[in-house]
Amino acid sequence: MLLEGFGTLLQLLYLLMLVMAVIALFFAVTAREDAYRAADKQKKSFWMVLLGIAVAVNLFVPMLFLQLAGLVASIVFMVDVRPALKAVSGGGGRRGGGSSSDGPYGPYNGGR
C-alpha cells in the first residue's frame, strides 16, 4: 500500500515536470526573437531546443535524472529569462501601463 502511494506521488511529480516544461516552451515560442537579444539572454532557438528536449524527455524517456535536468532548464527560463523578456517587451506585469513612479493611488510626485 505504501509503495502504491509512492508510485502515485511519482506519477504526479512526472506530470508536474511535463506541465512545467510545456508551459516554459509555450512562453519561449511566443516571445519575440529581438526581445532575447535586448534582454541579453541566449537566442530564442537555444531556449526552444532546450525546452523542446525537456518536453520530449518527459514524454518519452523515463529517466529521472534527465527529467530533473529539464525541470531545472524550465525553472531557469521561468524565473530568469521570461521576466527579462517581459520587461524588455513592455509587459512588465503592470496593469494599466502606468509609469514606474505610480503608486497604488496614482502618480507619486515627491511629496509636492
N, CA and C of each residue as an Amber inpcrd file, in Angstrom:
protein
   336
   0.8110000  -1.1880000   0.0000000   0.0000000   0.0000000   0.0000000
   0.8660000   1.2680000   0.0000000   1.9340000   1.2420000   0.7720000
   2.8290000   2.3910000   0.8230000   3.5170000   2.6050000  -0.5260000
   3.9380000   1.5150000  -1.1530000   4.5800000   1.6330000  -2.4660000
   3.6030000   2.1310000  -3.5210000   2.3490000   1.7460000  -3.3940000
   1.3400000   2.2160000  -4.3370000   1.1560000   3.7320000  -4.2140000
   1.1300000   4.2370000  -2.9950000   1.0210000   5.6810000  -2.7680000
   2.2470000   6.4180000  -3.2680000   3.4340000   5.8160000  -3.0770000
   4.6630000   6.4270000  -3.5640000   4.6770000   6.4730000  -5.0850000
   4.1730000   5.4070000  -5.7270000   4.0890000   5.3900000  -7.1860000
   3.1610000   6.4660000  -7.7060000   2.0500000   6.6690000  -7.0070000
   1.1160000   7.7310000  -7.3900000   1.7720000   9.0980000  -7.2360000
   2.5320000   9.2800000  -6.1720000   3.2350000  10.5500000  -5.9530000
   4.2530000  10.8020000  -7.0650000   4.9750000   9.7470000  -7.4460000
   5.9410000   9.9060000  -8.5360000   5.2550000  10.2400000  -9.8560000
   4.1350000   9.6050000 -10.1410000   3.4050000   9.9060000 -11.3650000
   2.9490000  11.3610000 -11.3880000   2.5080000  11.8580000 -10.2440000
   2.1100000  13.2600000 -10.1420000   3.3050000  14.1820000 -10.3540000
   4.4470000  13.8140000  -9.7940000   5.6740000  14.5970000  -9.9750000
   6.0760000  14.6370000 -11.4430000   6.0070000  13.4770000 -12.1220000
   6.3310000  13.4300000 -13.5500000   5.3840000  14.3060000 -14.3610000
   4.1150000  14.2830000 -14.0140000   3.1330000  15.1030000 -14.7130000
   3.4110000  16.5950000 -14.4990000   3.7440000  16.9640000 -13.2750000
   4.0450000  18.3770000 -12.9930000   5.2910000  18.8390000 -13.7430000
   6.2980000  17.9780000 -13.8420000   7.5010000  18.3500000 -14.5930000
   7.1760000  18.5190000 -16.0810000   6.3190000  17.6660000 -16.6090000
   5.9130000  17.7940000 -18.0070000   5.1400000  19.0830000 -18.2340000
   4.2080000  19.3880000 -17.3510000   3.4090000  20.6090000 -17.4910000
   4.3100000  21.8450000 -17.4210000   5.2600000  21.8450000 -16.4920000
   6.1810000  22.9850000 -16.3690000   6.9950000  23.1650000 -17.6480000
   7.4770000  22.0640000 -18.2190000   8.2730000  22.1530000 -19.4450000
   7.4250000  22.6320000 -20.6240000   6.1850000  22.1750000 -20.7140000
   5.3020000  22.6050000 -21.8070000   4.9720000  24.0840000 -21.6850000
   4.6990000  24.5520000 -20.4780000   4.3950000  25.9690000 -20.2740000
   5.6140000  26.8330000 -20.6110000   6.7960000  26.4190000 -20.1620000
   8.0110000  27.1800000 -20.4740000   8.2690000  27.1970000 -21.9780000
   8.0500000  26.0610000 -22.6410000   8.2330000  26.0100000 -24.0900000
   7.2400000  26.9280000 -24.7920000   5.9950000  26.9580000 -24.3240000
   4.9970000  27.8510000 -24.9100000   5.4420000  29.3080000 -24.8080000
   5.9050000  29.7160000 -23.6340000   6.3490000  31.1020000 -23.4670000
   7.5990000  31.3930000 -24.2880000   8.4830000  30.4110000 -24.4350000
   9.6840000  30.6130000 -25.2530000   9.3260000  30.7860000 -26.7190000
   8.3480000  30.0330000 -27.1860000   7.9440000  30.1180000 -28.5910000
   7.2200000  31.4280000 -28.8790000   6.3960000  31.9000000 -27.9480000
   5.5870000  33.0850000 -28.2110000   6.3370000  34.3980000 -28.0080000
   7.5080000  34.3650000 -27.3860000   8.2810000  35.6040000 -27.2000000
   8.9570000  35.9890000 -28.5190000   9.1680000  37.2850000 -28.6830000
   9.8090000  37.7840000 -29.9090000  11.3150000  37.5090000 -29.8740000
  11.8830000  37.2660000 -31.0430000  13.3190000  36.9890000 -31.1580000
  14.1620000  38.1670000 -30.6890000  13.7580000  39.3820000 -31.0480000
  14.5560000  40.5480000 -30.6810000  14.5250000  40.8160000 -29.1720000
  13.5100000  40.3260000 -28.4850000  13.4490000  40.5100000 -27.0370000
  14.5590000  39.7210000 -26.3460000  14.9110000  38.5760000 -26.8790000
  16.0060000  37.7880000 -26.3050000  17.3230000  38.5510000 -26.3980000
  17.5600000  39.1660000 -27.5500000  18.7930000  39.9450000 -27.7080000
  18.7830000  41.1850000 -26.8300000  17.6380000  41.8600000 -26.7620000
  17.5460000  43.0780000 -25.9520000  17.7050000  42.7690000 -24.4630000
  17.2520000  41.5940000 -24.0340000  17.3760000  41.2100000 -22.6270000
  18.7330000  40.5800000 -22.3300000  19.5770000  40.4560000 -23.3490000
  20.9090000  39.8790000 -23.2230000  20.8450000  38.4420000 -22.7030000
  19.9630000  37.6600000 -23.3040000  19.8120000  36.2520000 -22.9610000
  20.2120000  35.4090000 -24.1640000  20.2470000  34.0940000 -23.9870000
  20.5470000  33.2060000 -25.0980000  19.5090000  33.3900000 -26.2030000
  19.8390000  32.9190000 -27.3960000  18.9290000  33.0600000 -28.5320000
  17.6280000  32.3000000 -28.3030000  16.6070000  32.7240000 -29.0250000
  15.3090000  32.0630000 -28.9510000  15.4300000  30.6000000 -29.3640000
  16.1980000  30.3350000 -30.3950000  16.3560000  28.9560000 -30.8660000
  16.9980000  28.0750000 -29.7950000  17.9300000  28.6240000 -29.0130000
  18.5540000  27.8670000 -27.9340000  17.5150000  27.4150000 -26.9220000
  16.6710000  28.3540000 -26.4850000  15.6600000  28.0160000 -25.4770000
  14.5910000  27.0960000 -26.0470000  14.2390000  27.2750000 -27.3180000
  13.2400000  26.3960000 -27.9180000  13.7600000  24.9600000 -28.0080000
  15.0140000  24.7920000 -28.3980000  15.6000000  23.4530000 -28.4880000
  15.7260000  22.8430000 -27.0930000  16.2490000  23.6020000 -26.1440000
  16.4510000  23.0890000 -24.7950000  15.1290000  22.6800000 -24.1430000
  14.1400000  23.5380000 -24.2400000  12.8440000  23.2270000 -23.6360000
  12.0880000  22.1680000 -24.4270000  12.2920000  22.1220000 -25.7240000
  11.7020000  21.0550000 -26.5350000  12.2750000  19.6970000 -26.1650000
  13.5750000  19.6530000 -25.9120000  14.1940000  18.4080000 -25.4500000
  13.6490000  18.0300000 -24.0800000  13.4320000  19.0330000 -23.2170000
  12.8710000  18.7590000 -21.8880000  11.4740000  18.1380000 -22.0030000
  10.6660000  18.6570000 -22.9120000   9.3250000  18.0920000 -23.1220000
   9.4350000  16.6730000 -23.6700000  10.3010000  16.4700000 -24.6480000
  10.4610000  15.1380000 -25.2490000  10.9610000  14.1250000 -24.2210000
  11.9070000  14.5280000 -23.3860000  12.4200000  13.6270000 -22.3530000
  11.3110000  13.2620000 -21.3810000  10.5070000  14.2450000 -20.9860000
   9.4110000  13.9630000 -20.0560000   8.3750000  13.0330000 -20.6710000
   8.1890000  13.1130000 -21.9750000   7.1950000  12.2650000 -22.6280000
   7.7090000  10.8660000 -22.9430000   8.9670000  10.7600000 -23.3770000
   9.4260000   9.5080000 -23.9580000  10.5490000   8.8040000 -23.2140000
  11.2710000   9.4770000 -22.3370000  12.4260000   8.8730000 -21.6590000
  12.1830000   8.8900000 -20.1520000  11.8440000   7.7600000 -19.5690000
  11.5420000   7.7460000 -18.1390000  12.7820000   7.6980000 -17.2470000
  13.7150000   8.6090000 -17.4710000  14.9230000   8.6730000 -16.6360000
  14.8240000   9.9310000 -15.7810000  14.7380000   9.7340000 -14.4850000
  14.5070000  10.8380000 -13.5630000  15.6040000  11.8940000 -13.6580000
  16.8620000  11.4690000 -13.8410000  17.9550000  12.4350000 -13.9220000
  17.7650000  13.3920000 -15.0950000  17.4030000  12.8590000 -16.2520000
  17.1830000  13.7210000 -17.4180000  15.9490000  14.5930000 -17.2400000
  14.9180000  14.0470000 -16.6040000  13.7160000  14.8340000 -16.3500000
  14.0100000  15.9850000 -15.3800000  14.8420000  15.7360000 -14.3790000
  15.2100000  16.7980000 -13.4410000  16.0550000  17.8740000 -14.1280000
  16.9040000  17.4650000 -15.0690000  17.6780000  18.4500000 -15.8350000
  16.7390000  19.3340000 -16.6500000  15.7120000  18.7340000 -17.2380000
  14.7140000  19.5120000 -17.9750000  13.9280000  20.4340000 -17.0580000
  13.6440000  19.9640000 -15.8420000  12.9470000  20.8040000 -14.8680000
  13.7920000  22.0160000 -14.4930000  15.0860000  21.8090000 -14.3130000
  15.9850000  22.9290000 -13.9980000  15.9840000  23.9370000 -15.1390000
  16.0480000  23.4620000 -16.3760000  16.0210000  24.3650000 -17.5270000
  14.7010000  25.1460000 -17.5680000  13.6020000  24.4690000 -17.2830000
  12.2980000  25.1380000 -17.2810000  12.2140000  26.1930000 -16.1930000
  12.7220000  25.8690000 -15.0160000  12.6920000  26.8320000 -13.9100000
  13.5710000  28.0330000 -14.2130000  14.7580000  27.7930000 -14.7750000
  15.6380000  28.9110000 -15.1360000  14.9500000  29.8170000 -16.1420000
  14.2830000  29.2270000 -17.1270000  13.5840000  30.0520000 -18.1060000
  12.4810000  30.8670000 -17.4480000  11.6860000  30.2260000 -16.5860000
  10.5240000  30.9010000 -15.9940000  10.9090000  31.9900000 -14.9990000
  11.9930000  31.8090000 -14.2390000  12.3230000  32.7950000 -13.2050000
  13.3880000  33.7950000 -13.6360000  14.1150000  33.5150000 -14.7110000
  15.1570000  34.4470000 -15.1350000  14.8780000  35.0390000 -16.5160000
  14.6790000  34.1880000 -17.4880000  14.5590000  34.6560000 -18.8680000
  13.2010000  35.3080000 -19.1250000  12.1260000  34.6600000 -18.7220000
  10.7940000  35.1970000 -19.0120000  10.5720000  36.5900000 -18.4020000
  10.9160000  36.8340000 -17.1130000  10.7400000  38.1960000 -16.5980000
  11.5760000  39.2290000 -17.3560000  12.7830000  38.8420000 -17.7820000
  13.6090000  39.7720000 -18.5510000  12.9770000  40.0560000 -19.9060000
  12.4050000  39.0360000 -20.5260000  11.7350000  39.2410000 -21.8070000
  10.5120000  40.1350000 -21.6510000   9.7590000  39.9360000 -20.5740000
   8.5780000  40.7610000 -20.3320000   8.9680000  42.2140000 -20.0850000
  10.0470000  42.4270000 -19.3550000  10.4880000  43.7920000 -19.0640000
  10.9320000  44.5070000 -20.3330000  11.6160000  43.7950000 -21.2040000
  12.0970000  44.3880000 -22.4540000  10.9480000  44.6250000 -23.4220000
   9.9730000  43.7110000 -23.4210000   8.8590000  43.8080000 -24.3590000
   7.7870000  44.7870000 -23.9200000   7.9360000  45.3590000 -22.7440000
   6.9420000  46.3100000 -22.2660000   5.8280000  45.6570000 -21.4830000
   5.9040000  44.3770000 -21.2290000   4.8980000  43.6870000 -20.4390000
   5.4030000  43.4250000 -19.0510000   5.7680000  44.4540000 -18.3330000
   6.3800000  44.3130000 -17.0280000   5.4480000  43.8740000 -15.9370000
   4.2720000  43.4350000 -16.2600000   3.3710000  42.9200000 -15.2570000
   2.4710000  43.9740000 -14.6490000   2.5580000  45.2190000 -15.0890000
   1.7270000  46.2860000 -14.5380000   0.4730000  46.4150000 -15.3780000
  -0.6610000  46.4200000 -14.7320000  -1.9080000  46.6440000 -15.4520000
  -2.1250000  48.1320000 -15.5840000  -2.6590000  48.5310000 -16.6840000
  -2.9410000  49.9400000 -16.8900000  -1.8040000  50.6870000 -17.5480000
  -0.6070000  50.1160000 -17.5700000   0.5060000  50.7210000 -18.2760000
   1.0080000  52.0160000 -17.6750000   0.9320000  52.2070000 -16.3690000
   1.4180000  53.4180000 -15.7360000   2.9250000  53.4720000 -15.6970000
   3.4600000  54.5870000 -15.2380000   4.9070000  54.7020000 -15.1570000
   5.4100000  54.0130000 -13.9020000   6.7440000  53.8930000 -13.8040000
   7.3140000  53.1830000 -12.6650000   7.1810000  53.9720000 -11.3700000
   6.8660000  55.2750000 -11.4510000   6.7170000  56.0720000 -10.2370000
   5.2730000  56.1190000  -9.7480000   4.3900000  55.4000000 -10.4190000
   2.9940000  55.3700000  -9.9840000   2.8420000  54.5380000  -8.7290000
   2.1150000  55.0680000  -7.7710000   1.7800000  54.3270000  -6.5630000
   0.4280000  53.6720000  -6.7290000  -0.1050000  53.1050000  -5.6520000
  -1.3920000  52.4320000  -5.7640000  -2.5440000  53.3760000  -6.0120000
  -2.3770000  54.6790000  -5.7260000  -3.4750000  55.6480000  -5.8780000
  -3.1860000  56.6900000  -6.9460000  -2.1640000  56.4780000  -7.7460000
  -1.8360000  57.4190000  -8.8040000  -0.3650000  57.7470000  -8.8050000
   0.0300000  58.7350000  -9.6060000   1.4580000  59.0710000  -9.7130000
   1.9990000  59.6450000  -8.4020000   3.2230000  59.2630000  -8.0970000
   3.9080000  59.8240000  -6.9440000   4.6580000  61.0670000  -7.4000000
   4.4360000  62.1700000  -6.7390000   5.0470000  63.4160000  -7.1840000
   6.0950000  63.9190000  -6.1970000   6.5960000  63.0970000  -5.3380000
   7.6830000  63.5060000  -4.4530000   7.2200000  64.3380000  -3.2650000
   5.9830000  64.2560000  -2.8600000   5.5020000  64.9870000  -1.6920000
   5.1310000  66.4260000  -1.9890000   5.0070000  66.7870000  -3.2400000
   4.6600000  68.1730000  -3.5870000   3.1830000  68.3650000  -3.6060000
